[in-house]
């Protein structure tokens, strides 16, 4: 299922999007979707790095899965 979004882009980014989509023969929405997928993968890595740092520095803890399941009644 696809959902429509209205976005505003910087003029330079918009021109680059037009150029890239044209050269690839793809719709702009397809280029944006693929770019976001790559960027979200990058953000996942950044979040993992932050969480690992928080664990290492004692700002977060790990809870045993068995304890969580027991508390949830699973």
N, C-alpha and C positions, 0 to 999 in steps of 0.2 A: 504494500500500500504506500502510495506517495502522498506527502502532505505539502501543500504550497506555502512558501514563505516569501515575504517581501523584505528585501535587505537593501541597505544603502552601502555603496562602496566608494572608497577614495577614487578620484578620477584616474590616477595612474594605475591603480589596481584594475579598474574597470577596462581601461585600454589594453592592459596586458591580458586580461581574461578574454577579451574580444579576439586579440591576435592569436593566442594559444588555441582557443576553441576553433577558430577559422583554419589554422594550420593543421590541426588534428582532425578536422571535419566532425567535431563533436558539438553537442549543445553546451551552452555555457553552464547550464544546471548540472550536466554530467561532470564537467571539469571541476566545478565547485564541490560536488558530492565526493569525488575522488580525492580532492585536496583536503577536505575535512576529515575523511577517513584516515588519511596519512597523519594529519595533525593530531587527531584523537589518539592514535597509536603513540605518538610522541608524548602527548600529555599523560597517557597511562604510565609510560616509563618514568616521567617526572614525578607522578604521584607515588609510584612504587619506591623511588629513591627517597622521597620525603618521608614516607612511612618507615622505611628501613632506618633512616637517620633518627627519627623519633623513637623507634625501638631501642636503638643503640644508645641514645642519650637519655633513656629512661622517661620520656614523655608519653610513652604508650606501652601497653602490655599485650601479651598474647594470652587468650583464654583457651583452655583445652576444649576440643570439640565435644568430648564426652560430657563435660560439665554443662556446656550450652544445651546439648540435646536433652540431658536430664532435666534441666531447668524448663525447657520447652515441652517436656513430656513426650519426647520422641523415642 
